[in-house]
Amino acid sequence: MTKASITMLGTGNAGATRCYNTCFFLEAGADGLLVDAGGGNGILKQLNAAGIPLKRIHHLFLTHTHTDHVLGCVWVIRMAMQKLNSGKYEGPLHIYSHAKGIRTLRQICELTLPVKVTRHFDSMVVFHELQSGETFSVGKLTFEAFDILSNKELQFGFRTILPNGCSLICLGDEPCSPELRPMLKNVDWLLSEAFCLYADRERFKPYEKFHSTAADAGRMAEEAGVKHLLLYHTVDADIETRAERFIAEAAAYFHGHICVPDDLQTIML
């Protein structure tokens, strides 16, 4: 059976400096999906450190256009097409997002990248504008994109069924809206942001930023009957003890398996 895994290339929030912004590589066999790319060319360093060569990146899903998610995508496109020009990358590179995501990413690229890169648009860089509920395939996996009903920015998450039959849902980097809670029922793997601890809510003001806490994520997962809860998009304060502290708070409400990964950590699904 083909094994699936997630390599967390970054786990931090937008302002994190002690870890990279949240993005990851989800793979099943030879194929993989890069989900967001952080806020800059640090994505190249993270891919290199994770042992994921750029020539393996042929599918990229952009959740939304905040700088800590979209700007790294510009660098992935730039470097992939430069390698294509020198015969070191076999295209195409597929980009999946909602209308705003595609429009914004394309515009940034056209304003900042050289013609030797942008001339490959719509041939070797293929932009796929998705509607909520629309599906796309990456190797053995089929993904359904959905609008997370964000309060501040159009954002898509996705759900898929892994080769072992387990279900996985990525909620992007905001709390799950009440309207989407039924979708989470009995899911095997739930990827959820947890900006900070509830105990630190006065310090980091998560609710003012439309984010949640480890406690909030734990309650949500317990109510839905989730089996595995993966928390990311966190503050980077006291990062050495982050996993221990976040797991402890979420575990007060959630009785399943909790994972708070570090940058470059691989999780078998």
Secondary structure, DSSP 8 states (H G I E B T S, - for coil): ---EEEEEEE-B-TT-SSS-BSEEEEEETTEEEEE--TTSTHHHHHHHHTT--GGG--EEE-----HHHHHHHHHHHHHHHHHHHTT-----EEEEE-HHHHHHHHHHHHHHS-HHHHTTBTTTEEEEE--TT-EEEETTEEEEEEE---SSS--EEEEEE-TTS-EEEE-TTS---GGGGGGGTT-SEEEEE--B-GGGHHHH-TGGGT--BHHHHHHHHHHHT-SEEEEESB--TTGGGHHHHHHHHHHTT--SEEE---TT-EEE-
